[in-house]
Amino acid sequence: MFACDLLASTLLTGLEVHKMLNKNISIQDDIIINTEQASVLLCTAKSTLIKWRSTGENNIPYIKIGRNVRYRVSDLRKWIENHSRT
């Protein structure tokens, strides 16, 4: 469930929403995150993700919402699985 869906379906105080949105994000969550959060999950610099996005290098899926760039955690999980070497 996305935070905006949760906001639409329940009445939360600003503090409750802030706590929910700033929780630790895990690779198991199925949510949409920003570039900074994706860089933490992928253990790479934010600037590296920006470069990869602009050059098409590594082809990590992302979503554009207006000017905002978001990453679906499930897409990142699949990308990691597809690029893992044994």
KAFENGI-V958710 format. One record per residue. N is the residue number from 1. PHI is phi in radians with two decimals (NA if undefined). D_FIRST is the distance of its C-alpha to the first C-alpha in Angstrom with 1 decimal. Layout:
n=N phi=PHI d_first=D_FIRST
n=N phi=PHI d_first=D_FIRST
//
This chain:
n=1 phi=NA d_first=0.0
n=2 phi=-1.42 d_first=3.8
n=3 phi=-1.02 d_first=6.6
n=4 phi=-1.16 d_first=8.3
n=5 phi=-1.16 d_first=6.4
n=6 phi=-1.11 d_first=6.8
n=7 phi=-1.10 d_first=10.2
n=8 phi=-1.25 d_first=11.0
n=9 phi=-1.65 d_first=10.5
n=10 phi=-2.40 d_first=12.2
n=11 phi=-1.76 d_first=15.2
n=12 phi=-2.08 d_first=15.0
n=13 phi=-1.33 d_first=18.0
n=14 phi=-1.00 d_first=18.1
n=15 phi=-1.17 d_first=18.9
n=16 phi=-1.11 d_first=15.8
n=17 phi=-1.12 d_first=13.6
n=18 phi=-1.03 d_first=15.9
n=19 phi=-1.09 d_first=15.8
n=20 phi=-1.15 d_first=12.0
n=21 phi=-1.31 d_first=12.1
n=22 phi=-1.78 d_first=15.3
n=23 phi=-1.21 d_first=14.6
n=24 phi=-1.17 d_first=15.8
n=25 phi=-1.74 d_first=13.7
n=26 phi=-1.95 d_first=14.6
n=27 phi=-1.15 d_first=15.1
n=28 phi=-1.48 d_first=13.2
n=29 phi=-1.22 d_first=9.7
n=30 phi=-1.92 d_first=7.7
n=31 phi=-2.35 d_first=7.0
n=32 phi=-1.81 d_first=9.6
n=33 phi=-2.19 d_first=12.5
n=34 phi=-1.56 d_first=15.9
n=35 phi=-1.09 d_first=19.3
n=36 phi=-1.09 d_first=20.3
n=37 phi=-1.17 d_first=17.4
n=38 phi=-1.11 d_first=17.9
n=39 phi=-1.13 d_first=21.6
n=40 phi=-1.18 d_first=21.0
n=41 phi=-1.10 d_first=19.1
n=42 phi=-1.58 d_first=21.9
n=43 phi=0.95 d_first=24.7
n=44 phi=-2.40 d_first=26.1
n=45 phi=-1.22 d_first=27.1
n=46 phi=-1.01 d_first=25.1
n=47 phi=-1.12 d_first=28.3
n=48 phi=-1.17 d_first=28.3
n=49 phi=-1.10 d_first=24.9
n=50 phi=-1.10 d_first=26.2
n=51 phi=-1.11 d_first=29.4
n=52 phi=-1.03 d_first=27.8
n=53 phi=-1.14 d_first=25.7
n=54 phi=-1.34 d_first=28.9
n=55 phi=-1.67 d_first=31.2
n=56 phi=1.42 d_first=28.9
n=57 phi=-1.13 d_first=30.0
n=58 phi=1.21 d_first=27.8
n=59 phi=0.84 d_first=25.6
n=60 phi=-1.38 d_first=22.2
n=61 phi=-1.16 d_first=19.6
n=62 phi=-2.51 d_first=18.1
n=63 phi=-2.12 d_first=16.7
n=64 phi=-1.78 d_first=18.7
n=65 phi=-2.15 d_first=17.4
n=66 phi=1.13 d_first=20.7
n=67 phi=-1.53 d_first=22.4
n=68 phi=-1.48 d_first=19.3
n=69 phi=-1.88 d_first=18.6
n=70 phi=-2.31 d_first=15.3
n=71 phi=-2.18 d_first=14.7
n=72 phi=-1.49 d_first=12.0
n=73 phi=-1.04 d_first=12.3
n=74 phi=-1.11 d_first=12.8
n=75 phi=-1.17 d_first=15.5
n=76 phi=-1.13 d_first=17.1
n=77 phi=-1.06 d_first=17.2
n=78 phi=-1.10 d_first=19.0
n=79 phi=-1.08 d_first=21.2
n=80 phi=-1.09 d_first=22.3
n=81 phi=-1.07 d_first=23.1
n=82 phi=-1.27 d_first=25.1
n=83 phi=-1.92 d_first=27.0
n=84 phi=-1.44 d_first=27.8
n=85 phi=-2.02 d_first=31.5
n=86 phi=-1.86 d_first=33.2
//
